[in-house]
């Protein structure tokens, strides 16, 4: 019985480190989401959202703006999805550790 508890104690630090990393990633994703939502609110686009076409007129400007807005919305949804996935992994690990 003593060996089992010693073995479990040896695993705990690495599991705790992994849990900490999950929590850190969730927080970083939260900050990314917050940044992109602010961009959307102020109607600006981050530098990674670039769409170039050779023709410039009112219609193409509107189409490009809508495409960038769509891209921004998809990026926000993608980050929410990643955040939820990592949160679930962190929760599962937390439950395993606390057994």
C-alpha positions in Angstrom: 0.0 0.0 0.0 2.8 2.4 0.8 4.4 1.8 -2.6 1.2 2.7 -4.4 0.9 6.1 -2.6 4.6 6.8 -3.3 4.1 6.0 -7.0 1.1 8.3 -7.1 3.0 11.1 -5.4 5.8 10.8 -8.0 3.3 11.4 -10.8 1.6 14.4 -9.2 4.2 17.1 -10.0 4.2 16.3 -13.7 0.4 16.2 -13.7 0.2 19.4 -11.9 2.6 21.0 -14.4 0.4 19.7 -17.2 -2.7 21.2 -15.6 -0.9 24.5 -15.1 0.1 24.5 -18.8 -3.5 23.8 -19.8 -4.8 26.7 -17.7 -2.1 29.0 -19.1 -3.2 28.1 -22.7 -6.8 28.7 -21.8 -5.9 32.1 -20.4 -3.8 33.0 -23.5 -6.7 32.0 -25.8 -9.0 34.2 -23.6 -6.7 37.1 -24.3 -6.6 36.4 -28.0 -10.4 36.3 -28.1 -10.7 39.5 -26.1 -8.3 41.2 -28.6 -10.2 40.0 -31.7 -13.6 41.1 -30.1 -12.1 44.6 -29.5 -11.0 44.7 -33.1 -14.5 43.8 -34.2 -16.0 46.4 -31.9 -13.8 49.2 -33.2 -14.2 48.0 -36.8 -10.5 47.4 -37.4 -8.8 44.3 -38.6 -5.6 42.6 -37.2 -2.6 42.4 -39.6 -3.0 38.7 -40.2 -6.3 39.3 -42.0 -5.2 40.5 -45.4 -7.1 40.1 -48.6 -5.6 41.6 -51.8 -7.3 42.0 -55.1 -6.0 44.0 -58.1 -9.2 45.9 -58.7 -10.2 48.8 -56.4 -13.7 50.3 -56.4 -16.6 50.8 -54.1 -18.1 47.3 -54.7 -14.8 45.5 -54.2 -14.1 47.5 -51.0 -17.4 46.4 -49.6 -16.8 42.8 -50.6 -13.3 42.9 -49.1 -14.6 44.4 -45.9 -17.3 41.7 -45.6 -14.8 39.0 -46.3 -12.5 40.3 -43.6 -15.4 40.6 -41.1 -16.4 37.0 -41.9 -12.8 35.9 -41.4 -12.6 37.7 -38.1 -15.9 36.1 -36.9 -14.6 32.6 -37.9 -11.3 33.2 -36.1 -13.2 34.2 -32.9 -15.4 31.1 -33.2 -12.3 28.9 -33.8 -10.6 30.4 -30.7 -13.7 29.8 -28.6 -13.7 26.1 -29.8 -10.0 25.7 -28.9 -10.6 27.3 -25.5 -13.5 25.0 -24.7 -11.5 21.9 -25.7 -8.5 22.9 -23.6 -10.8 23.8 -20.7 -12.4 20.3 -20.8 -9.0 18.7 -20.9 -7.9 20.7 -17.9 -11.1 19.8 -16.1 -10.6 16.1 -16.8 -6.9 16.2 -15.7 -8.0 18.1 -12.5 -10.6 15.4 -11.7 -7.9 12.7 -12.3 -5.5 14.4 -10.0 -8.0 15.0 -7.2 -9.0 11.4 -7.0 
